[in-house]
Amino acid sequence: MRIAPEVAEALAAGRPVVALESTLVSHGLPRPRNRAVAEEVEAAVRGGGAVPATVAIVGGEVRVGLDAEALDAVAGRDDVVKCGVRDLAPVVARGGFGATTVAATAHLAERAGIRLFATGGLGGVHRGARETWDESADLETLARTDVVVVCAGVKSILDVRATLERLETLAVTVLGYGTDRFPGFYLSDSGHAVPWRVDSPAEVAAVLAARPELGTAGRAVVVANPLPPGEQLDPELHDRVLNDGLAAARREGVAGKDVTPFLLDFLHRETGGESLEVNVRLVVRNAELAARIALAAGE
């Protein structure tokens, strides 16, 4: 693992650092927009008072904090592998290039000594999981990783209720930031309540400070940060397009891990790109909030 000098210096000095995933850059956005958004997200972290640490595998080496050349590679190469935790060792062993998911980023951030992590949305329990057992590795990883994940809830294409039940079972603390409702990524309100509400970075920091003495550290804290209602995807448009996308997936026999990218691409096309713009807005907002929490918590 190579930690960028700026990140290493910040960690050694006790200055706030925020980890960022790289799958959004490699797989989540079209080129060349992906490269520009990567810089915009890092700038949002700096604007919130912290040092950004985008995580990826570059030429068989885990990198925590990317220089311009490494970011170009992750954004522009066609052979970048989407890496969960299980994929890290094979990609490193082969000297390959990998973009880290929520699970892999959380795992590597913890190993690097970084406790704040910003992303778009968590993975979760998929629709129809009763038959397919399809559940994101994000959930089990968060149950054993001591990080704070600032996100916009889980993607609305998932089974939100089942995902919240799993987070409860796994004893992962879920906080709604400025809201009593759990956000649904593109939507400000998924239709489900959050267990706890916080209204400032200082309140999140107080929750974090209480955990070690209580013996509840060692698991993640999810800070669910909704988009303002005026910035969300139009709910009626969202519901119509999502239902159409689910029907299209069934018709075309799309199943398992292929469902999520299929539906996200369908949403992008059928909303005229608006779902992508919402995605960018929420990631930037989450990065800035994570920086403010890191500053308040002394992380």
Secondary structure, DSSP 8 states (H G I E B T S, - for coil): -EE-HHHHHHHHHT--EEEE-SHIIIIIS-TTHHHHHHHHHHHHHHHTTSEEEEEEEETTEEEES--HHHHHHHHH-S-EEEE-GGGHHHHHHTT-EEEE-HHHHHHHHHHHT--EEE-S-B--B-TTHHHH--B-HHHHHHTT---EEEESBB-TTS-HHHHHHHHHHTT-EEEEET-SEEEETTEEEEEEE-SEEE-SHHHHHHHHHHHHHHT-TTS-EEEE----GGGS--HHHHHHHHHHHHHHHHHTT--GGGHHHHHHHHHHHHTTTHHHHHHHHHHHHHHHHHHHHHHHHT-
